[in-house]
Structure formats: C-alpha cells, structure tokens
Amino acid sequence: MHKAEVAGNDPLTALANNDAHTFFEQIGEQVITGPTLTNVNDFRAILIQPL
C-alpha cells in the first residue's frame, strides 16, 4: 500500500475500474508472464468473415 500512496495511486479506484495492470505497472510490481507453451490460456483465435 505504501508504494501506491507514494505513486499517487488509489487501489480502490483501480479495483473499481478493473485496472490492476496499470496499477501494478505504476508501482513497479507488475508481472507479465508470456506464453507457457501449455494448453492453459495460450489459445489465440482469429475470426475471418467472408466478404
């Protein structure tokens, strides 16, 4: 909480805005994992609609 206060971030506002990404990025605590090379959350789909 101290890092958030120093950075001028309000955790309740971030929570209300569903924006944990920006909140943790601004306090230097963001974790970005990337592909796990398993079938868990690595699925990407492209929708191609006919003309």
HELIX and SHEET records of a PDB file:
HELIX    1   1 HIS A    2  ALA A    7  1                                   6    
HELIX    2   2 PRO A   11  ALA A   16  1                                   6    
HELIX    3   3 ALA A   20  GLN A   26  1                                   7    
END                                                                             
